[in-house]
């Protein structure tokens, strides 16, 4: 009897210990994305876990292409993680059937008037491509970006250039001066379709902003006179030797960004995310951005205005329906989403100046150098009124990039290229 | 003899030496059972994906079944560019790899007195380098303004005439094929080395006595006797060229202006970048059929024989 009681006591103790361990075990939230970069994401996850010891984040960051291949396979096999990083538009729409509507979750997190926390352009982009009548959000933005041109102050000084070009003719002249001084005047990673499209869109924002915005939303207006004018300016980037020789085989990342950071390039088309170099480099010119300045694509005519601001969502997050596998995971996923956008996670990303915060009112916790603060504050102001910069349809996106490359290579006229884009856009709009 | 054809140890108990063990017998049922595991794996991992892909390619707009995706491909200029480039890849890669592989193997096996293993290893080395590293190295090598080749042109005073090999539609595909040839030629060399080493020395000696020397010996003796190797390499090279993806994607992403797009990269672009999976499946079916046809033609031209007949061997000498 005594032996039985002793064994029963041991058994009970063991069961209680197991139960206690299970109760104390943190809930794991799985998260996949291509951005922020892995070290930043690891720091963000650590900060969130510190704020919520009952939550563990299993984050997987992969390069852009590998990530989107992986989540497509995961979608097909029903194994999507709880949270997925998403750009707005086509990608979000593709995964919409597997995503939870986020309006109610956002209201729980930030109150009924939660939308006031985001710039209107960001909210518009977050719902880009929703079916007619569907006003739900399936992704919420964490980081935002503004497109612009950057210049190297040191290169400009060596080439005897006092200020960024104010018009297109000055841009051509400055590139020649930079080339003569031994620099790549204007680096264009023309092998990267995204940056071809973005430069073209910055030009088109000057020539025909209304049609550009309509085209981003799927309208077949690529052959309008303003769009054709933009294509002709794009052609001049090659015929007037603005971009470097062989630009169509060059990559913006890593080559262009590395050359720019190394001081070999005078000007390059990047955006607000370039500020992240302040955290990645020990070079004072980069660490404080003192060696770099930004400007918008210069006026196409003398006395005109530079391109209006283009920008919007860089990355947002969607909660997949797999997160509802248990109430504990579902609750933890909602907490992680909030922390990624407006809490400890985003604070870490912002302190590394990974990009601009999508959530209003967030500030870097450490003081910035005066030049860096001026850049950052200007970006925040510009973001508030930025025009969207995403082409919603990926087929149109790829067609535009290929045709811009053909114009750059001289194998197509601007007219033929824009008609080709128009034809594809019209077919896509009809589907 | 044991179950697997091994001799039983002397003095072991059991069947008499030479007696076969028939576990399942030799009838049609037993044959089917022997084949079944391999067939199940083949069906699960080869047959099912192929059939599934064909099925996916027949899903048209709004889920309607039909051949709409194939009709779209017929009207799609990028598809035709990709198809043309795939054929260029097969033809140019094979010609260069076989020429370089055979020539180097002959040099190593017949004319090199020492250091054969070192040369074989050095030539094979590119095969073990990951394509991403190769792509990065050659992209930098080709780069205008700061690349090694540009430096050479600059040194010669020809900087202004340096061609942007990857940035020009007419040269992009060939520039990548050269990289592929550089990477794969070592494999061809190795295979030909094995082929040449397997040739009966007596045949070579007899040929020499009969007056076959130098190029004549290579052309009339060694080349015909390496036909089995050549047929294998043609088939392997065809499949490799058709499947090539990483070098193209990493060096040009199929550009500029889709000029270096192949069927393999176009499948990826349409399926994963443009979310047009049924269309990508249709292109994949075309690639599959193309591979089958090319390999069938190659076998047909080779007479479906890997090795020369004994008569051809005799004729060779």
Interface residues (C-beta under 8 A of the other chain):
Chain A: X65 X68 X69 X72 X90 X94 X184 X190 X191 X192 X193 X244 X245 X246 X247 X248 X249 X250 X251 X255 X259 X264 X394 X395 X398 X401 X402 X403 X405 X406 X408 X409 X411 X412 X431
Chain B: X61 X78 X139 X142 X143 X144 X145 X146 X162 X164 X165 X166 X167 X168 X169 X172 X249 X251 X252 X253 X255 X256 X257 X258 X259 X269 X272 X273 X274 X275 X276
